[in-house]
Amino acid sequence: MPARVIDLHTHSTASDGTTPPDVLVREAREQGLDVLALTDHDTAGGWAAAEQALPDGLALVRGAEVSCVRDGISLHLLAYLFDPDEPALAEALRALRESRVGRAEQMARLLEADGTGVTWARVQELAGGTVGRPHVAQAIVEQGHVVDVSAAFTPDWIGTGGRYDVSKLELDVLAGIRLVVGAGGVPVFAHPCATARGRTVSDDVIAEMAAAGLVGLEVDHVDHDEAARAHLTGLAGELGLLRTGSSDFHGANKTVRLGEHTTSEAAYEQLLAAALAGTPVLGG
């Protein structure tokens, strides 16, 4: 039997993707995926629609990408198969979502005040739902200031520390790991060596994360070159962490395709074994 095609990091319109959850699961199956994780930022809001539209032959891993910080460096924690009703984690995610929307509004207001043509009303229209920083970027593109969304994430615009950047609430990553584990979920460090996004944490911090309950590292990712992947593979072995691979699909906001990077069968089975609260939902 051929190995399953497993993509454990995707986004929908429930956060900053451009593909609705129900369309996302259908596209995933059409493109040959067998397992898809829906990991919208700080929310489980897309789960229900994805489950209802789940096609035959596709397993849905319910998850979220949690906004965290350590030593002043932003980082993301992929949380899989957790109980969304566990009070401590649910409250933390609610606070993070509110901060995300507030941040986008403040950015839009700053841009509007500078006469860029970007308005908060237009940003909301572009989002059509949950608003985030990429929707501000889309508005900047629409006004002709930059050529694409990626070009808006620079110091001149809304990149980290940029002219129109606004800070947001983030969880200390060790506390975040404990919250995910406490909710029966499985925490995996998303794109640990994505230096193009800004500063990254040291191996010592990743060791601290492992001691706090981290289960894996996302090794195969579009933002990791071969040297980064080799380093993370060795580090995962040293710390006893599983290795995942994922597309980090955002729809039209990024050029990466569903299933462009994938997770091995062995790592997927390890992840499932570590989950205490949930199991994948099977289509069909």
N, C-alpha and C positions, 0 to 999 in steps of 0.2 A: 504494500500500500504506500503511495507517495506521501511524503511528509506534509503536514498541514502548513498552510501559509498563514502566519500569525503576526498581526500588526497591533502593538499594544499602546499606541499613543496617537489619538486623533481628536479633532475639535469640530464642533458643529456651530450652528447659529445660537445655541444655548450659551455660548461665550463669544469667542472672536473668530470662529470659522464662518465660511460663506455658504455651507451646505446644511440644510435642515437635517435633523437627526434621522427622520424616516427615509429621506433620500440617501443619506450617507450609508446606511446599512445595505440598501439595495445596490448602490454603486459598488460597495465593497465586495459583495457576492458576485456581481457581474464581472468584476476585475480579478476574480479567482481567489479571494481571501476565504479562509475557513474560520478564522478567529479575529474579531475586531474588538479593541477596547475603546470605549468612548470616554475621554478624559478631559472634559471641558474645565476651564479655569474656575476653581472654587465653587463648583456647582454640580448637583446631580439632576439639574433641570431638564436635560435632554433624554434621560433614561427612558421615561415612559413612552415617548413617541418612538424611540428606537426599538423598544421591545415590541410595540404594537405592529410595527412594520417589518419585523425581523423575517428575512426570507429563509426558505428551507435550506439547510446545509451550513448556515452561519451561526457561530456561537458568539454571543455578546458578553464581553467582560465589562461590568459597570465600574467606572472609576471617576477620578477627578485629578486635576493638576493643581496642587496647593501652593499658594504664594508664600515663600519663606525667606528668611534672611539669616546670615551668620557673619559676624565680624564686619557688619556694614555692607556685605555683599549679597545681592539678591540671588536666590536660587529657587528651583522648582522641585516639588516632591510629587511624584506620581503615586496616587493612593488607589489601590485596587480592591474590589470586593468587600468594601467596608459597609457597616450598617449606617445608612444615611440618617436614621432617627436617633442615633446615640447622641445624647444631649450635648456633651462637651464639644465634640467635633462639629455637630450641626451648628452650634452657636458660633464657633470659630469661623466656619465657612460663610455664615450669614454676614458676619462683620467684614470679612474680606471682600465679599461681593459688594456690599454697600460702599466700601472704600474705593473699589475699582470704578464704580459708576461716578462717584464724586470726583475722582481724579480726572476722568475723561471730561467731565463738565468744566472743571477748573482750567484744563488745557484749552478747551474750545473757547472759553471766555477770554483767556489771555490772547489767543490768536485773533479773536474777533476785535479785541481792543486795539490791536496793532494794525488793523485794517487789512488783514490778509484775505478777507472774503469768507473765511471759515466761520460758521455759526454753530452754536449748540443745537439749534433746531435742525440744521442740516445733518449734523453728526447723528442725531437720533433717528432721522429718516434713513440714513445709510445703514444704520444698525438694524432697524426693523425689529428690535427686541432688546436683549441685553447689550448694553453699550460698554465698549472697552477702548483701549488706546489705538488698536488697529483701525477703528472707525474714524478716529480723529485723523489718522494717517490718510485714510481714503479721502477725507474732505480736503486735505492739503494737496493731494494728487489732483483732485477734481478742479481745484483752483489754479492748476498749472505751475505750482511752485517747485514740484519735483516730478520725476518721471514715473516712479512707482512707489508702492507702499514701503519697500525696504529703504528707499532713499529718504523717507521721512524720519526714520529712526537714526538720526544723526545729531551731533551737537547743535547744529543750526536750527533744528526743529524739535522733535519730541524724543530723541534718543536719551538714554540715561544720563542725567546731568546736563541735558541740552537746554537751549534757551526757553523752550516752552514745556519742559518736563516738570511734573509735579509728583512728589513722593506719595506712596500709598501704604496702607497698613500691610505688614507682613509678619508672619509668625516666626519666632525663633525656630530654626529647623529641628533642633533636638526636641522641643516641645511639640512640634508638628508630627514628628515621627511617633512620639508617645501617644498622641491623640489618635493617629491612624491605627496603631496597634491596639489601643484601648477600644476602638470601635470594630475590632475583629478584622481589620484590613491589612494589606501588604504594602509597605512603603518602598519605593524604588526612586533613586536619585535621577532626575531627568537631565539629559545632556550636561554632564558634569564638567566637560572640558570645552564648552562652547565659548571660546575666547572672543569670537566676533560679537557676542552679545554684551561684553564687558568683562569685568574682573571675575575670576573663578576662585573657588576656595581651594585650600591646600589639601594634600593627602592626609595630613594630621586631622583636619576637620572631618574628612570622610571617615577616618578611623573612629572619631568620636561619634559620628552618625551610626556607624556599624555597631558600636557598643550600646547605643540607645535603642537599637532595634531595626535599623535599616536592613532590608532583605536583598536589595539588588542595585546594580548600576546600569543605566541605559548606555550601552557601549556603541552600538551601531546606530548612528544618527547623522543626518545630513551636515550638521555643524562640527563633526569630528573628522579630522584627517586620519591617515593611516597611523601616524605616530601617536596620536591621542588614543586611538582604539587599542593599539598595542600596549600603551601604558595602563589604560583602564582594565584591560584583560589581565595584566599581571597583578594590578592592585586588587581586583576582585578575587583573584586566586589567593592572595595573601590574607585577605580579610574574610574569606569564606562567603562571599556574596555571589548571587547569580547574575548572569549577564543577559540583558535584553537588547532588542533592536526594534526600532519603530520609525514610522514615517514622520510623525509630528505633523500630520496632514491638517491644513487649514483651508482647503478649497482654493478659491481664486486668489487668496491673499499671499500664497506662496507657490513656487513652481514644483515643489516636491509632490510625488504621486503616492496614492495609497499603495501600501506594500512595497515601497521603494527600499525600505530596510525592515527586516523581520526578526522575530525571536525564534530560537530553536525549540523543538519539541521538548527536549530535556529541561530547558529553563522554564518553559511554560508549565510543565507538570510540577516543577519545584514551587513555582509561584502559587499554583492551585493548592498544593499541600500545605502552604503556609497560611492560607486564608481560613479564618475562623468564623466569619459572619455570613459569607455569601458564596455562591457558585455561579458560573456562567449561565446565561439564559440561552436555550437552544431554539433555533428557528425550525418551523415545520411541524 
